[in-house]
Amino acid sequence: MERTMGLFGIADFVVKNSRKHVTFLDGVQAMINWQRLEKLLKRTLGRKDENTAGVKAYPALLMLKILLLQQWYGLSDAETEQALLDRISFVRFTGLSLEDSVPDHTTICRFRNLLMEKGIFRQLLDEVNGQMEKQGKLVKKGVAVDASIVACAARPRKQVVVENVVTDREEPDNPAPADEKVSVTYSHDSDAAWTKKGKTYHYGYKAHASVDADNALVLSIHATPANFSDTGELERLVEESHLPVKTRVYANKGYTSQSNSAMLKRHGCKDGIMDRAWSNKPLTGRERKRNRQISKKRYIVERVFGTLKERYDMARASYIGLAKVQGGLPLSSLAYNLKRALFLLPARG
């Protein structure tokens, strides 16, 4: 049986009426139609699933808001439990009353794992983006795509020798030597992989993302082992971004291929992939000018990755294994989009 929450008393009335300033959390609360998110959660989570989130069954929407608070304030499960006991802004945002018991850290952890396992954060991100599109804060006239390395959560310990390490965004006409060997370290996260970027070796994953080139909102994000090619992930990003016809897709030279150009045409998208110089065919002046124009648009995805790594803990994975790394990326992106959208003005026209 689902708990009855939010039976407010005189203390809640006094606190509510003593506020003098509107907070960031008040803005997010007012910006989103939370009932649609609640319906999505209930539709996707059966009654049995909801009750596995803890000894006491808390409403799924309340638990989702708790996970968002964790993302915005960089809190562990235990720290979140304590914050819900003494931070009035957290209590108000989640819909708890001052007299309600709060979910403990194990309940928070189980609920997050449940949503990651079922891939619900991806659906929640799509729902929020749909609402932002209706509000004119997400326009999809242009989309920038890129990939960024996410370090493995388990620090490598054992020294081994690895042969033929894949070079990140390697030029097809200048491959790494077939007999390349390097002394590296090994981690027990077997889903992660090695890649070489410049002169540095990285063990972990890649986050592949598409971003609204106008307002820097994340449209789609997923993870692969670090040795996966950027080129092969473009179609998935395009499909999961739900792009309207004639959207221009901006990308760097790592995505240059005839198959990607043909794929964009099939999807009705405009080709904004940078031109690449080959050993026997240097770039023309027109191609260099085109690349500069594309670079001015696609840099925005690098800025989004920077924010996700600095403020949402994406620089290093928080989980072991591809499934959990993949499951956590849309949650971070959901929290980022909600905070970002709060300060955006609707597009004109």
TORMIFI-377021 format. One record per residue (C-alpha): residue number from 1; x, y, z; residue in three letters. Coordinates in nm, 3 decimals, padded with zeros to 5 digits. Last residue first. Layout:
+------+---------+---------+---------+------+
| resi |      c1 |      c2 |      c3 | resn |
+------+---------+---------+---------+------+
|  NUM |       X |       Y |       Z |  ALA |
...
+------+---------+---------+---------+------+
***
This chain:
+------+---------+---------+---------+------+
| resi |      c1 |      c2 |      c3 | resn |
+------+---------+---------+---------+------+
|  349 |  00.821 |  03.327 | -03.342 |  GLY |
|  348 |  01.055 |  03.417 | -03.065 |  ARG |
|  347 |  01.224 |  03.140 | -02.868 |  ALA |
|  346 |  01.114 |  03.109 | -02.504 |  PRO |
|  345 |  01.366 |  03.256 | -02.256 |  LEU |
|  344 |  01.608 |  03.024 | -02.082 |  LEU |
|  343 |  01.700 |  03.048 | -01.713 |  PHE |
|  342 |  01.486 |  02.759 | -01.587 |  LEU |
|  341 |  01.588 |  02.553 | -01.890 |  ALA |
|  340 |  01.944 |  02.511 | -01.759 |  ARG |
|  339 |  01.835 |  02.376 | -01.421 |  LYS |
|  338 |  01.589 |  02.130 | -01.573 |  LEU |
|  337 |  01.833 |  02.032 | -01.849 |  ASN |
|  336 |  02.117 |  01.959 | -01.603 |  TYR |
|  335 |  01.896 |  01.742 | -01.381 |  ALA |
|  334 |  01.775 |  01.544 | -01.684 |  LEU |
|  333 |  02.132 |  01.516 | -01.818 |  SER |
|  332 |  02.256 |  01.371 | -01.488 |  SER |
|  331 |  01.968 |  01.123 | -01.490 |  LEU |
|  330 |  02.026 |  01.043 | -01.860 |  PRO |
|  329 |  02.390 |  00.949 | -01.783 |  LEU |
|  328 |  02.315 |  00.711 | -01.492 |  GLY |
|  327 |  02.169 |  00.420 | -01.686 |  GLY |
|  326 |  02.460 |  00.403 | -01.933 |  GLN |
|  325 |  02.711 |  00.383 | -01.647 |  VAL |
|  324 |  02.488 |  00.121 | -01.487 |  LYS |
|  323 |  02.467 | -00.096 | -01.799 |  ALA |
|  322 |  02.834 | -00.044 | -01.891 |  LEU |
|  321 |  02.971 | -00.187 | -01.569 |  GLY |
|  320 |  03.088 | -00.041 | -01.238 |  ILE |
|  319 |  02.922 |  00.279 | -01.121 |  TYR |
|  318 |  03.001 |  00.641 | -01.039 |  SER |
|  317 |  03.187 |  00.700 | -01.367 |  ALA |
|  316 |  03.457 |  00.967 | -01.355 |  ARG |
|  315 |  03.435 |  01.307 | -01.525 |  ALA |
|  314 |  03.055 |  01.282 | -01.508 |  MET |
|  313 |  03.024 |  01.412 | -01.153 |  ASP |
|  312 |  02.736 |  01.653 | -01.221 |  TYR |
|  311 |  02.904 |  01.989 | -01.163 |  ARG |
|  310 |  03.243 |  01.967 | -01.333 |  GLU |
|  309 |  03.187 |  01.676 | -01.571 |  LYS |
|  308 |  02.834 |  01.772 | -01.673 |  LEU |
|  307 |  02.938 |  02.137 | -01.711 |  THR |
|  306 |  03.236 |  02.051 | -01.931 |  GLY |
|  305 |  03.024 |  01.812 | -02.138 |  PHE |
|  304 |  02.779 |  02.098 | -02.198 |  VAL |
|  303 |  03.063 |  02.328 | -02.308 |  ARG |
|  302 |  03.187 |  02.063 | -02.549 |  GLU |
|  301 |  02.834 |  02.041 | -02.692 |  VAL |
|  300 |  02.836 |  02.417 | -02.751 |  ILE |
|  299 |  03.151 |  02.397 | -02.962 |  TYR |
|  298 |  02.934 |  02.260 | -03.246 |  ARG |
|  297 |  02.806 |  02.597 | -03.367 |  LYS |
|  296 |  03.127 |  02.800 | -03.403 |  LYS |
|  295 |  03.306 |  02.488 | -03.530 |  SER |
|  294 |  03.054 |  02.457 | -03.815 |  ILE |
|  293 |  03.140 |  02.806 | -03.940 |  GLN |
|  292 |  03.513 |  02.737 | -03.915 |  ARG |
|  291 |  03.470 |  02.408 | -04.103 |  ASN |
|  290 |  03.281 |  02.583 | -04.383 |  ARG |
|  289 |  03.567 |  02.836 | -04.422 |  LYS |
|  288 |  03.820 |  02.553 | -04.438 |  ARG |
|  287 |  03.604 |  02.377 | -04.699 |  GLU |
|  286 |  03.583 |  02.692 | -04.914 |  ARG |
|  285 |  03.958 |  02.742 | -04.898 |  GLY |
|  284 |  04.011 |  02.384 | -05.014 |  THR |
|  283 |  04.115 |  02.111 | -04.775 |  LEU |
|  282 |  04.410 |  01.894 | -04.866 |  PRO |
|  281 |  04.365 |  01.581 | -05.085 |  LYS |
|  280 |  04.643 |  01.325 | -05.105 |  ASN |
|  279 |  04.695 |  01.279 | -04.731 |  SER |
|  278 |  04.329 |  01.347 | -04.661 |  TRP |
|  277 |  04.179 |  01.665 | -04.516 |  ALA |
|  276 |  03.846 |  01.628 | -04.339 |  ARG |
|  275 |  03.529 |  01.829 | -04.389 |  ASP |
|  274 |  03.321 |  01.908 | -04.081 |  MET |
|  273 |  02.982 |  01.740 | -04.041 |  ILE |
|  272 |  02.686 |  01.980 | -04.077 |  GLY |
|  271 |  02.481 |  01.764 | -04.313 |  ASP |
|  270 |  02.115 |  01.866 | -04.315 |  LYS |
|  269 |  01.866 |  01.614 | -04.177 |  CYS |
|  268 |  01.587 |  01.432 | -04.364 |  GLY |
|  267 |  01.660 |  01.102 | -04.189 |  HIS |
|  266 |  01.777 |  00.941 | -04.513 |  ARG |
|  265 |  02.000 |  01.243 | -04.583 |  LYS |
|  264 |  02.159 |  01.213 | -04.242 |  LEU |
|  263 |  02.230 |  00.843 | -04.312 |  MET |
|  262 |  02.394 |  00.924 | -04.647 |  ALA |
|  261 |  02.631 |  01.170 | -04.481 |  SER |
|  260 |  02.701 |  00.915 | -04.208 |  ASN |
|  259 |  02.776 |  00.640 | -04.465 |  SER |
|  258 |  03.008 |  00.868 | -04.662 |  GLN |
|  257 |  03.214 |  00.927 | -04.352 |  SER |
|  256 |  03.319 |  01.218 | -04.133 |  THR |
|  255 |  03.216 |  01.169 | -03.770 |  TYR |
|  254 |  03.560 |  01.227 | -03.614 |  GLY |
|  253 |  03.587 |  01.538 | -03.831 |  LYS |
|  252 |  03.363 |  01.734 | -03.594 |  ASN |
|  251 |  02.983 |  01.736 | -03.583 |  ALA |
|  250 |  02.689 |  01.969 | -03.650 |  TYR |
|  249 |  02.352 |  01.815 | -03.743 |  VAL |
|  248 |  02.123 |  02.056 | -03.930 |  ARG |
|  247 |  01.753 |  01.998 | -03.874 |  THR |
|  246 |  01.579 |  01.986 | -04.212 |  LYS |
|  245 |  01.307 |  01.742 | -04.098 |  VAL |
|  244 |  01.236 |  01.740 | -03.725 |  PRO |
|  243 |  01.477 |  01.560 | -03.491 |  LEU |
|  242 |  01.364 |  01.291 | -03.248 |  HIS |
|  241 |  01.697 |  01.298 | -03.057 |  SER |
|  240 |  01.701 |  00.918 | -03.021 |  GLU |
|  239 |  01.727 |  00.863 | -03.396 |  GLU |
|  238 |  02.003 |  01.121 | -03.450 |  VAL |
|  237 |  02.206 |  00.994 | -03.155 |  LEU |
|  236 |  02.173 |  00.632 | -03.274 |  ARG |
|  235 |  02.282 |  00.736 | -03.623 |  GLU |
|  234 |  02.592 |  00.913 | -03.492 |  LEU |
|  233 |  02.730 |  00.623 | -03.288 |  GLU |
|  232 |  02.936 |  00.454 | -03.560 |  GLY |
|  231 |  03.151 |  00.758 | -03.629 |  THR |
|  230 |  03.244 |  00.811 | -03.265 |  ASP |
|  229 |  03.436 |  00.483 | -03.271 |  SER |
|  228 |  03.418 |  00.257 | -02.966 |  PHE |
|  227 |  03.741 |  00.220 | -02.766 |  ASN |
|  226 |  03.604 |  00.402 | -02.462 |  ALA |
|  225 |  03.332 |  00.144 | -02.396 |  PRO |
|  224 |  02.992 |  00.289 | -02.489 |  THR |
|  223 |  02.759 |  00.531 | -02.315 |  ALA |
|  222 |  02.441 |  00.714 | -02.410 |  HIS |
|  221 |  02.306 |  01.066 | -02.437 |  ILE |
|  220 |  02.017 |  01.228 | -02.623 |  SER |
|  219 |  01.858 |  01.572 | -02.639 |  LEU |
|  218 |  02.080 |  01.760 | -02.394 |  VAL |
|  217 |  01.989 |  02.129 | -02.377 |  LEU |
|  216 |  02.249 |  02.378 | -02.501 |  ALA |
|  215 |  02.003 |  02.653 | -02.607 |  ASN |
|  214 |  02.080 |  02.707 | -02.975 |  ASP |
|  213 |  02.282 |  02.398 | -03.073 |  ALA |
|  212 |  02.037 |  02.163 | -02.899 |  ASP |
|  211 |  02.273 |  01.890 | -02.779 |  VAL |
|  210 |  02.347 |  01.536 | -02.895 |  SER |
|  209 |  02.558 |  01.315 | -02.671 |  ALA |
|  208 |  02.800 |  01.022 | -02.672 |  HIS |
|  207 |  02.958 |  00.945 | -02.334 |  ALA |
|  206 |  03.267 |  00.732 | -02.379 |  LYS |
|  205 |  03.386 |  00.474 | -02.130 |  TYR |
|  204 |  03.682 |  00.380 | -01.916 |  GLY |
|  203 |  04.058 |  00.341 | -01.934 |  TYR |
|  202 |  04.250 |  00.635 | -02.078 |  HIS |
|  201 |  04.596 |  00.643 | -02.234 |  TYR |
|  200 |  04.764 |  00.980 | -02.291 |  THR |
|  199 |  04.986 |  01.080 | -02.585 |  LYS |
|  198 |  04.705 |  01.235 | -02.788 |  GLY |
|  197 |  04.401 |  01.040 | -02.683 |  LYS |
|  196 |  04.460 |  00.666 | -02.654 |  LYS |
|  195 |  04.177 |  00.430 | -02.569 |  THR |
|  194 |  04.141 |  00.147 | -02.322 |  TRP |
|  193 |  03.818 | -00.033 | -02.242 |  ALA |
|  192 |  03.545 | -00.055 | -01.977 |  ALA |
|  191 |  03.311 | -00.354 | -01.961 |  ASP |
|  190 |  03.564 | -00.563 | -01.766 |  SER |
|  189 |  03.560 | -00.335 | -01.463 |  ASP |
|  188 |  03.833 | -00.529 | -01.275 |  HIS |
|  187 |  04.086 | -00.267 | -01.380 |  SER |
|  186 |  04.421 | -00.311 | -01.556 |  TYR |
|  185 |  04.720 | -00.082 | -01.585 |  THR |
|  184 |  04.923 |  00.014 | -01.889 |  VAL |
|  183 |  05.256 | -00.071 | -02.048 |  SER |
|  182 |  05.232 |  00.004 | -02.419 |  VAL |
|  181 |  05.258 | -00.200 | -02.735 |  LYS |
|  180 |  05.214 | -00.088 | -03.095 |  GLU |
|  179 |  05.267 | -00.377 | -03.339 |  ASP |
|  178 |  04.994 | -00.276 | -03.585 |  ALA |
|  177 |  05.119 |  00.082 | -03.601 |  PRO |
|  176 |  04.838 |  00.332 | -03.541 |  ALA |
|  175 |  04.636 |  00.427 | -03.847 |  PRO |
|  174 |  04.704 |  00.731 | -04.066 |  ASN |
|  173 |  04.455 |  00.718 | -04.355 |  ASP |
|  172 |  04.161 |  00.656 | -04.122 |  PRO |
|  171 |  04.262 |  00.947 | -03.893 |  GLU |
|  170 |  04.220 |  00.833 | -03.534 |  GLU |
|  169 |  03.935 |  00.985 | -03.342 |  ARG |
|  168 |  04.057 |  00.821 | -03.017 |  ASP |
|  167 |  04.351 |  00.590 | -03.082 |  THR |
|  166 |  04.266 |  00.224 | -03.029 |  VAL |
|  165 |  04.529 |  00.037 | -02.828 |  VAL |
|  164 |  04.695 | -00.222 | -03.051 |  ASN |
|  163 |  04.870 | -00.427 | -02.782 |  GLU |
|  162 |  04.825 | -00.396 | -02.406 |  VAL |
|  161 |  05.097 | -00.486 | -02.156 |  VAL |
|  160 |  04.990 | -00.535 | -01.795 |  VAL |
|  159 |  05.032 | -00.360 | -01.461 |  GLN |
|  158 |  04.748 | -00.434 | -01.212 |  LYS |
|  157 |  04.572 | -00.146 | -01.035 |  ARG |
|  156 |  04.321 |  00.031 | -01.261 |  PRO |
|  155 |  04.094 |  00.269 | -01.068 |  ARG |
|  154 |  03.742 |  00.132 | -01.054 |  ALA |
|  153 |  03.502 |  00.410 | -01.150 |  ALA |
|  152 |  03.633 |  00.413 | -01.508 |  CYS |
|  151 |  03.706 |  00.755 | -01.657 |  ALA |
|  150 |  03.443 |  00.910 | -01.884 |  VAL |
|  149 |  03.578 |  01.014 | -02.225 |  ILE |
|  148 |  03.375 |  01.261 | -02.428 |  SER |
|  147 |  03.173 |  01.224 | -02.746 |  ALA |
|  146 |  03.022 |  01.484 | -02.977 |  ASP |
|  145 |  02.700 |  01.599 | -03.139 |  VAL |
|  144 |  02.561 |  01.945 | -03.209 |  ALA |
|  143 |  02.198 |  01.988 | -03.314 |  VAL |
|  142 |  02.047 |  02.272 | -03.516 |  GLY |
|  141 |  01.697 |  02.406 | -03.552 |  LYS |
|  140 |  01.599 |  02.186 | -03.257 |  LYS |
|  139 |  01.403 |  02.462 | -03.072 |  VAL |
|  138 |  01.408 |  02.384 | -02.701 |  LEU |
|  137 |  01.291 |  02.669 | -02.479 |  LYS |
|  136 |  00.974 |  02.734 | -02.679 |  GLY |
|  135 |  00.744 |  02.619 | -02.398 |  GLN |
|  134 |  00.621 |  02.329 | -02.612 |  LYS |
|  133 |  00.983 |  02.225 | -02.670 |  GLU |
|  132 |  01.056 |  02.242 | -02.297 |  MET |
|  131 |  00.762 |  02.008 | -02.231 |  GLN |
|  130 |  00.891 |  01.761 | -02.488 |  GLY |
|  129 |  01.239 |  01.786 | -02.337 |  ASN |
|  128 |  01.093 |  01.696 | -01.997 |  VAL |
|  127 |  00.920 |  01.391 | -02.143 |  GLU |
|  126 |  01.229 |  01.278 | -02.338 |  ASP |
|  125 |  01.445 |  01.306 | -02.025 |  LEU |
|  124 |  01.187 |  01.106 | -01.828 |  LEU |
|  123 |  01.195 |  00.832 | -02.093 |  GLN |
|  122 |  01.577 |  00.807 | -02.075 |  ARG |
|  121 |  01.558 |  00.809 | -01.694 |  PHE |
|  120 |  01.324 |  00.509 | -01.714 |  ILE |
|  119 |  01.582 |  00.264 | -01.847 |  GLY |
|  118 |  01.441 | -00.023 | -01.641 |  LYS |
|  117 |  01.768 | -00.100 | -01.462 |  GLU |
|  116 |  01.843 |  00.269 | -01.413 |  MET |
|  115 |  01.501 |  00.325 | -01.253 |  LEU |
|  114 |  01.551 |  00.030 | -01.018 |  LEU |
|  113 |  01.905 |  00.136 | -00.929 |  ASN |
|  112 |  01.781 |  00.484 | -00.835 |  ARG |
|  111 |  01.504 |  00.334 | -00.622 |  PHE |
|  110 |  01.740 |  00.098 | -00.445 |  ARG |
|  109 |  01.989 |  00.374 | -00.362 |  CYS |
|  108 |  01.722 |  00.607 | -00.222 |  ILE |
|  107 |  01.578 |  00.326 | -00.008 |  THR |
|  106 |  01.927 |  00.241 |  00.121 |  THR |
|  105 |  01.988 |  00.605 |  00.214 |  HIS |
|  104 |  01.673 |  00.634 |  00.425 |  ASP |
|  103 |  01.347 |  00.773 |  00.289 |  PRO |
|  102 |  01.205 |  01.049 |  00.510 |  VAL |
|  101 |  00.949 |  01.025 |  00.790 |  SER |
|  100 |  00.676 |  01.284 |  00.759 |  ASP |
|   99 |  00.622 |  01.546 |  01.034 |  GLU |
|   98 |  00.780 |  01.840 |  00.853 |  LEU |
|   97 |  00.564 |  01.761 |  00.551 |  SER |
|   96 |  00.703 |  01.603 |  00.238 |  LEU |
|   95 |  00.620 |  01.745 | -00.104 |  GLY |
|   94 |  00.966 |  01.692 | -00.251 |  THR |
|   93 |  01.031 |  02.062 | -00.306 |  PHE |
|   92 |  00.905 |  02.166 |  00.038 |  ARG |
|   91 |  01.117 |  01.911 |  00.223 |  VAL |
|   90 |  01.425 |  02.008 |  00.025 |  PHE |
|   89 |  01.370 |  02.380 |  00.093 |  SER |
|   88 |  01.322 |  02.301 |  00.463 |  ILE |
|   87 |  01.661 |  02.142 |  00.498 |  ARG |
|   86 |  01.681 |  01.946 |  00.826 |  ASP |
|   85 |  01.568 |  01.587 |  00.783 |  LEU |
|   84 |  01.583 |  01.581 |  00.403 |  LEU |
|   83 |  01.948 |  01.691 |  00.428 |  ALA |
|   82 |  02.031 |  01.388 |  00.645 |  GLN |
|   81 |  01.889 |  01.142 |  00.393 |  GLU |
|   80 |  02.065 |  01.326 |  00.111 |  THR |
|   79 |  02.399 |  01.301 |  00.292 |  GLU |
|   78 |  02.353 |  00.924 |  00.326 |  ALA |
|   77 |  02.270 |  00.883 | -00.043 |  ASP |
|   76 |  02.564 |  01.101 | -00.143 |  SER |
|   75 |  02.507 |  01.468 | -00.227 |  LEU |
|   74 |  02.626 |  01.676 | -00.521 |  GLY |
|   73 |  02.368 |  01.956 | -00.476 |  TYR |
|   72 |  02.195 |  01.947 | -00.814 |  TRP |
|   71 |  02.234 |  01.573 | -00.868 |  GLN |
|   70 |  02.121 |  01.472 | -00.521 |  GLN |
|   69 |  01.823 |  01.707 | -00.545 |  LEU |
|   68 |  01.727 |  01.533 | -00.869 |  LEU |
|   67 |  01.735 |  01.194 | -00.696 |  LEU |
|   66 |  01.507 |  01.331 | -00.423 |  ILE |
|   65 |  01.267 |  01.461 | -00.687 |  LYS |
|   64 |  01.249 |  01.111 | -00.834 |  LEU |
|   63 |  01.170 |  00.966 | -00.490 |  MET |
|   62 |  00.880 |  01.206 | -00.442 |  LEU |
|   61 |  00.751 |  01.117 | -00.789 |  LEU |
|   60 |  00.766 |  00.745 | -00.706 |  ALA |
|   59 |  00.556 |  00.780 | -00.393 |  PRO |
|   58 |  00.725 |  00.615 | -00.093 |  TYR |
|   57 |  00.673 |  00.246 | -00.018 |  ALA |
|   56 |  00.822 |  00.157 |  00.319 |  LYS |
|   55 |  01.080 | -00.120 |  00.328 |  VAL |
|   54 |  01.237 |  00.030 |  00.019 |  GLY |
|   53 |  01.226 |  00.069 | -00.357 |  ALA |
|   52 |  01.085 | -00.281 | -00.397 |  THR |
|   51 |  00.736 | -00.142 | -00.335 |  ASN |
|   50 |  00.736 |  00.057 | -00.656 |  GLU |
|   49 |  00.834 | -00.250 | -00.857 |  ASP |
|   48 |  00.542 | -00.456 | -00.724 |  LYS |
|   47 |  00.296 | -00.177 | -00.801 |  ARG |
|   46 |  00.423 | -00.172 | -01.156 |  GLY |
|   45 |  00.671 |  00.092 | -01.266 |  LEU |
|   44 |  00.637 |  00.212 | -01.624 |  THR |
|   43 |  00.285 |  00.348 | -01.604 |  ARG |
|   42 |  00.339 |  00.482 | -01.253 |  LYS |
|   41 |  00.657 |  00.659 | -01.354 |  LEU |
|   40 |  00.504 |  00.803 | -01.670 |  LEU |
|   39 |  00.199 |  00.921 | -01.477 |  LYS |
|   38 |  00.424 |  01.095 | -01.222 |  GLU |
|   37 |  00.621 |  01.264 | -01.499 |  LEU |
|   36 |  00.299 |  01.392 | -01.650 |  ARG |
|   35 |  00.180 |  01.510 | -01.308 |  GLN |
|   34 |  00.505 |  01.702 | -01.266 |  TRP |
|   33 |  00.408 |  01.958 | -01.529 |  ASN |
|   32 |  00.736 |  02.148 | -01.507 |  ILE |
|   31 |  00.819 |  02.518 | -01.465 |  MET |
|   30 |  00.657 |  02.575 | -01.123 |  ALA |
|   29 |  00.865 |  02.318 | -00.935 |  GLN |
|   28 |  01.179 |  02.425 | -01.119 |  VAL |
|   27 |  01.125 |  02.785 | -01.008 |  GLY |
|   26 |  01.049 |  02.687 | -00.649 |  ASP |
|   25 |  01.372 |  02.485 | -00.646 |  LEU |
|   24 |  01.572 |  02.788 | -00.756 |  PHE |
|   23 |  01.426 |  02.982 | -00.463 |  THR |
|   22 |  01.154 |  03.247 | -00.438 |  VAL |
|   21 |  01.225 |  03.481 | -00.148 |  HIS |
|   20 |  01.032 |  03.596 |  00.159 |  LYS |
|   19 |  00.920 |  03.269 |  00.315 |  ARG |
|   18 |  00.729 |  03.295 |  00.646 |  SER |
|   17 |  00.401 |  03.175 |  00.499 |  ASN |
|   16 |  00.529 |  02.829 |  00.410 |  LYS |
|   15 |  00.710 |  02.784 |  00.742 |  VAL |
|   14 |  00.401 |  02.877 |  00.946 |  VAL |
|   13 |  00.173 |  02.646 |  00.744 |  PHE |
|   12 |  00.421 |  02.356 |  00.772 |  ASP |
|   11 |  00.433 |  02.401 |  01.150 |  ALA |
|   10 |  00.051 |  02.405 |  01.168 |  ILE |
|    9 |  00.027 |  02.063 |  01.006 |  GLY |
|    8 |  00.055 |  01.919 |  00.658 |  PHE |
|    7 | -00.047 |  01.570 |  00.560 |  LEU |
|    6 |  00.213 |  01.550 |  00.279 |  GLY |
|    5 |  00.244 |  01.179 |  00.228 |  MET |
|    4 |  00.005 |  00.884 |  00.236 |  THR |
|    3 |  00.217 |  00.573 |  00.189 |  ARG |
|    2 |  00.142 |  00.337 | -00.095 |  GLU |
|    1 |  00.000 |  00.000 |  00.000 |  MET |
+------+---------+---------+---------+------+
***
